[in-house]
C-alpha cells in the first residue's frame, strides 16, 4: 500500500496517531504502548496491524517480545510526522503521551531489546 492518501486514512484514528507519534521517538513493545495509552492489548494490536498493513510500522521479534518501530521511507510522510511531533505542545493528548514516554525512559521502566551484532 502506502502513499499520502493511505497515510491520512490510517492516521485519521486518534489511537493510531498516538501510537505512531510514540514510535517516532522510540521502538516499543505492545505492553509499553498499552501502558502509555491506557488501552487494552487487543485494541493496540489491532491498530498496530493496520499500521503494519499500511507499511507505516515494522516489527522485530526477540524471544517472546515483539518490538515495533516507524517505517517511513517516503520523505513527505516522514516530514508530516515530524511536523506533528515538533508541534506536540498544541495537542494535549499527544503532549501527555510524550511526557509519559520521557518519564518512563528516565525511570528505566521500558522493555529492553538486545541487539544481536553478530
C-alpha positions as CSV (number, residue, x, y, z in Angstrom):
1,X,0.0,0.0,0.0
2,X,1.5,3.3,1.1
3,X,1.1,6.8,-0.3
4,X,-0.1,10.0,1.2
5,X,-3.9,9.2,1.0
6,X,-3.3,5.9,2.8
7,X,-1.2,7.7,5.4
8,X,-4.1,10.2,6.1
9,X,-6.7,7.4,6.1
10,X,-4.8,5.4,8.7
11,X,-3.8,8.5,10.8
12,X,-7.4,9.7,11.0
13,X,-7.8,7.4,14.0
14,X,-6.5,9.1,17.2
15,X,-5.1,5.9,18.7
16,X,-3.1,5.1,15.6
17,X,-1.8,8.7,15.5
18,X,-0.8,8.4,19.2
19,X,1.0,5.1,18.5
20,X,2.9,6.5,15.5
21,X,4.0,9.6,17.4
22,X,5.3,7.4,20.3
23,X,7.1,5.1,17.9
24,X,8.6,8.0,16.1
25,X,10.6,8.6,19.4
26,X,11.5,5.0,20.4
27,X,10.8,1.5,19.3
28,X,8.3,-0.1,21.7
29,X,6.6,-3.4,22.5
30,X,2.8,-3.8,22.8
31,X,2.9,-3.8,26.6
32,X,4.6,-0.4,26.7
33,X,2.2,1.1,24.2
34,X,-0.8,-0.3,26.2
35,X,0.7,1.3,29.3
36,X,1.4,4.6,27.7
37,X,-2.1,5.0,26.1
38,X,-4.0,3.1,28.8
39,X,-5.6,1.0,26.1
40,X,-6.2,-2.8,26.1
41,X,-3.7,-5.1,24.4
42,X,-6.2,-6.4,21.8
43,X,-7.0,-2.9,20.7
44,X,-3.4,-1.8,20.5
45,X,-2.6,-5.0,18.5
46,X,-5.5,-4.2,16.0
47,X,-4.2,-0.7,15.5
48,X,-0.6,-1.9,15.0
49,X,-1.9,-4.4,12.4
50,X,-3.4,-1.5,10.5
51,X,-0.2,0.5,10.7
52,X,1.8,-2.5,9.5
53,X,-0.7,-3.1,6.7
54,X,-0.1,0.5,5.6
55,X,3.6,-0.1,5.8
56,X,4.0,2.7,8.4
57,X,5.5,0.5,11.1
58,X,7.5,-2.7,11.1
59,X,8.3,-5.1,13.9
60,X,11.2,-7.2,15.0
61,X,10.8,-10.3,17.2
62,X,13.1,-11.0,20.1
63,X,12.1,-14.1,22.1
64,X,8.6,-13.5,23.5
65,X,8.7,-9.8,22.7
66,X,7.8,-8.0,19.5
67,X,9.2,-4.5,19.2
68,X,7.6,-2.0,16.8
69,X,9.2,0.9,15.0
70,X,8.3,3.6,12.5
71,X,8.9,2.7,8.8
72,X,8.6,5.9,6.9
73,X,10.7,5.8,3.7
74,X,8.7,8.4,2.0
75,X,10.2,11.9,2.7
76,X,6.8,13.6,2.6
77,X,5.2,11.2,5.1
78,X,8.3,11.5,7.4
79,X,8.1,15.3,7.3
80,X,4.3,15.2,8.1
81,X,5.1,13.1,11.2
82,X,8.0,15.4,12.1
83,X,5.7,18.5,11.9
84,X,3.2,16.8,14.3
85,X,6.0,16.0,16.7
86,X,7.6,19.4,16.5
87,X,4.1,21.0,17.3
88,X,3.2,18.5,20.0
89,X,2.6,21.2,22.6
90,X,-0.5,22.2,20.6
91,X,-2.1,18.8,21.1
92,X,-2.7,17.9,24.8
93,X,-3.3,14.2,24.3
94,X,0.0,13.8,22.3
95,X,1.8,16.1,24.7
96,X,0.7,13.9,27.6
97,X,1.8,10.7,25.8
98,X,5.2,12.2,25.2
99,X,5.5,13.3,28.8
100,X,4.7,9.7,29.9
101,X,7.3,8.3,27.5
102,X,10.0,10.6,28.7
103,X,9.1,9.8,32.3
104,X,9.2,6.1,31.7
105,X,12.5,6.4,29.9
106,X,14.1,8.4,32.7
107,X,12.8,5.9,35.3
108,X,14.1,3.0,33.1
109,X,10.6,1.4,33.0
110,X,10.7,0.3,29.4
111,X,11.4,-3.1,27.9
112,X,14.9,-3.6,26.6
113,X,15.7,-5.1,23.2
114,X,19.0,-6.7,23.0
115,X,20.6,-6.0,19.6
116,X,22.5,-9.0,18.2
117,X,25.5,-7.6,16.4
118,X,26.8,-10.9,15.1
